[in-house]
Each structure stands twice: as structure tokens, then as C-alpha cells.
Amino acid sequence: MKNILVPIGSSKSAVSNLQYAIDLAHEMEAYVYLISVFQEVSKVGGLTKVNAIIKEDTQNRLDEVLAQVDKKDVTIIAHPIKGSFLESINRVSQHVDIDLMVLSPRSNSIREEVYLGNVSGKLLKGTDIPILIVPEGAKFKQPASMLLAFKNGNFEKKKMLEPVRQFTKHFGTELHLLHVETPETTEEMKEVSKKLTKLQTSYAKAENGTTYQAVLAHYHDHNADMLCVVRRKRGFFKKLWEKNVILKKEFYTDKPLLVLQVQD
């Protein structure tokens, strides 16, 4: 893991989120790319000066956040980027091979009932970058155990499991697999890729209506430090394909949530 991307919004957790990413990067000997996104107004008339002010304010926001963290000799590349959040991150990933994006659940939202805010939801839905959703205010600690819940055991693309492999390699993280059978499960989905079994510490099966329900039922049994799920259009975050916001009453975890690349 060499390149970690951290987008920041107006959330009060921006500092702790960046510090978490820096602490992780320090352990992984990775670079941190810090971005804050701004949108220009029309350049008609005298609004060019307004755009300059917007960009300057965005740069000031980056400087403000950077001034409050312990950089730990980690190389941090910080830039204000023009455009929408999704467009900007996809543009960055075209130029830099991003291994992981570290997100706050609520980049801009201040609604206490929200777990995953609109911006974070859009990024989770609209990029192919592995994402680590870090609880607000959380401090990094080496995860002793991770629970990976999945329905389809076919992990054909080696790169898809790379974030999991990095955690097990660098931190000796125990990987506990929860293979969920639902009414939609096919015989092919019951097979588990050797790429995954080579990493596992334990393996268990569960029968539930959805992967989401299985996680709710079994997550606390494993007492894992980190939860890992697979992003699919009809998978764990199926609701995100209908809307971006996830309320705490629909799903909530106080542990870091690693979301792997889409497997379809």
C-alpha cells in the first residue's frame, strides 16, 4: 500500500480522519494525498475574483487541517481541486495509483442521525477505489482481527483483496470469513477462491436474507477490530444504489469499515 487518498470536507472530524490516515501511512510507509474540493461560480463579469477567493479559502482549509496533525515524517501532498467530489477523485485516480481512500462517514453532514452522509455515499457508490470508512474521532490502532462478510466467494481479481492482504501482512491481522448464503445464492457463489482462503484465520457460514442481515447478526460474536464488506450493486450497500444517505437506524458501526472494490 503506497498511496492513500484523504478527501476532506467541512466536517469537524477532518483533523482526526487525516491523523488516522497519517498514522496508517506511517506504518505502511505510504504517501498521503490530501484534497479539498471547490466549485467555481460563473466567470461572467467580475466573478473571476470571487473564484480566486474560493480557491484561496479552500487552500486555507487544507492548511488549517494540516497544522493540527502530527505528520510523523509522512509525505503529504495537499491540493485544492476544482470540480465535484466524485469528478475530482476520479481525476486524481487517473494520475495516481490510489491503493486506499480514507473517508469520514459524514464529510459535510452535521445530522446526528446520519451514519453515511451524502458525499461519502456518492464516493462509495461512484469510485472503484477501496475505501476505509473511519468512525468520527477514531484513533488508529493496529487491527488484531477483521471480519470479512461476503456472499459471492469468487474473488477472481487478485487486486481486489490487496487491502486485506496488506493488513494481514503488515499487522498480522487475523481474518475471519463469514460466507453468507441467501435465497439468491447460486452453486458458483458457494465456492471460495483460494486467493481468499490463503489469508483466512477462520471460516464460518451463515444463512440470512441478505449479507447485511448476517453482519448485524454475527458481527459482535467475532468482536473484530475492523469490518470488511464487498461493494456490489446488489450487495451489502444495496441501499446506496437507491440513495446516498444511510441513517444510523439502518446501519451503524463504531469500528473502521473497509469496503473492497466492486465484484460483479
C-alpha positions, 0 to 999 in steps of 0.5 A: 500500500503506497498511496492513500487518498484523504478527501476532506470536507467541512466536517469537524472530524477532518483533523482526526480522519487525516491523523488516522490516515497519517498514522496508517501511512506511517506504518505502511510507509505510504504517501498521503494525498490530501484534497479539498474540493471547490466549485467555481461560480460563473466567470461572467463579469467580475466573478473571476475574483470571487473564484480566486477567493474560493480557491484561496479559502479552500487552500486555507482549509487544507492548511488549517487541517494540516497544522493540527496533525502530527505528520510523523515524517509522512509525505503529504501532498495537499491540493485544492481541486476544482470540480465535484467530489466524485469528478475530482477523485476520479481525476486524481485516480487517473494520475495516481495509483490510489491503493486506499481512500480514507473517508469520514462517514459524514464529510459535510453532514452535521445530522446526528442521525446520519451514519453515511452522509451524502458525499461519502455515499456518492464516493462509495457508490461512484469510485472503484477505489477501496475505501476505509470508512473511519468512525468520527474521532477514531484513533488508529490502532493496529487491527488484531482481527477483521471480519470479512462478510461476503456472499459471492466467494469468487474473488477472481481479481487478485487486486481486489483483496490487496487491502486485506492482504496488506493488513494481514501482512503488515499487522498480522491481522487475523481474518475471519470469513463469514460466507453468507448464503441467501435465497439468491445464492447460486452453486458458483457463489458457494465456492471460495477462491483460494486467493481468499482462503490463503489469508483466512484465520477462520471460516464460518457460514451463515444463512440470512436474507441478505449479507447485511442481515448476517453482519448485524447478526454475527458481527459482535460474536467475532468482536473484530477490530475492523469490518470488511464488506464487498461493494456490489450493486446488489450487495451489502450497500444495496441501499446506496444504489437507491440513495446516498444517505444511510441513517444510523437506524439502518446501519451503524458501526463504531469500528473502521469499515473497509469496503473492497472494490466492486465484484460483479 
